[in-house]
C-alpha cells in the first residue's frame, strides 16, 4: 500500500510539473488569414482577403525583472549621421529592458552588416514599454507593466555604437486603451460591450481623433527622447473576428476605410513635422488593387512616410500566390514579386499622361511626365521565424537578396522571440 501511495504521489508531482512548464513556456501564435474582411479583391492572391501580422511576440524576460521607471538620464539627440541604408532587427519591450538580451542583440549588430534596431514602445497589448509623464497616457493604465526602466540611457548606449533606433507603436489594436476609453473602442452589436477579434483583443475606432491624439502623444514623447524614427503598426481596420457585428462609435461609413486610414497618415505628418516616420502595411498592398477591406493601400501612405515597411513574409501568402503551392518555400521569388508590384505602383503614382507641350508633336498627343514625388521608400519586413517552412540562413539570405536586387531601400528582420539567424548576415566590414 505504501508503494502504491508513493507511486501515486510521484505521478501527481510529474503532472504538476508538466502543467507548470506548459503554461510557463514561451509561445508563438500563428495568426491565420481572415476569412472575410469585406474586400472585393479579385487579383492573383490565391483568394486571400487579408494578411496577418507576424506571430505575436513572446516575452523574452520575466516580467518581474522590470517594476518601475526611475533615474533615467537626459533626453538624447537623434544620430547626426544615420545610416543611408537601414538594416534592422526587432526587439520587444521586454528584450529592450533586459541587459543580457540587449548585449546579445548589440553584439550581433556590431559584428554583422546590421546597423539598426526596432524597439516596441507600445505593443499589441496596449502597454507602453516605459514611463511617459503625460496625463492621457498615465490615465489609461498603459504604464502598469513597464518593460524599459531607462529608455534614454538605452538610446544613448545604442547611439554610442552608431545604431539607428526605431520606436514601434501598435496603433488601433489596443486592449488597454479600449478598457480605459470604451467610448472610443469598437462595440459588439450582439453584446453591447467592447468587440474583440479572434485573438480576444480589442480595437479602437480608426476614425477617432481621440485615438489619433493618444498615439500621437506616445510618438512625440519618443522623438523627444532621441528615437531616430517612429514606426506605426496596426494602422488598419480589423481583419478577423465577427466583422459584421462591429459598431463604430465614430466612423459613419460615408467615407471609405482607405480614406479614414489615409486621413490618419496625413494627421501624423502634419503634427510630427519632418520627423522620420514609417508605417507597417500588409505585404499584399504591393500587388492588391483595393484596400484589402482593412483600409490599407500603398498610395495613401506614399506622401506621408519616409519608409513604407510591407510585411512580405513568404509564409503569410496563400497557396497559389504567384503560382506557388507553398509560397514559404520560395522566399526570393515571393519578395521579388511583391517589390516589383510596389515599384510599379510608385511609378504609376509619380508619372501621369499629360497633353504634349512639344511644338513638334501632333495635335492631341500625350506624353508621360513625372508630376509628383513619392516621399516614401520601400523597406520590407523579412521573415526569420519558422512558419510554412524552416527558415534557415539560406532562406533568410534569399529574402535579403530579393530586397536588395529589387529596389528595396534597406530591410527589417522579424523574429517574435528576438533570436536571429546570424549566419544569414554578412560580417561587418
Secondary structure, DSSP 8 states (H G I E B T S, - for coil): -HHHHHHHHHHHHHHHHHHHHHHHS---------S--S----SSSTT------S-----SS-GGG--------------TT--SS-EEEEE-HHHHT-HHHHHHHHHHHHHBS--EEEEEEE-TT--BSS----HHHHTTTTTTT---S-HHHHHHHHHHTT-EEEEEEE-SB-HHHHHH-GGGB-EETTTSSB-B-TTS-BBB-TT-HHHHHHHHHHHHHHHHHT-SEEEEE--S---SS-GGGEE-SS--SSS-HHHHHHHHHHHHHHHHTT--EEEEEEGGGGT-SS-TTTT--HHHHHTT-SEEEEE--GGGS-TTGGG-TTGGG-HHHHHHHHHHHHHHHHHHHHEEEEE---TTS-TT-EEEEE------EE-EEEE-S-SSS---HHHHHHHHHHHHHTT---EEEE-TT----GGGS-B--
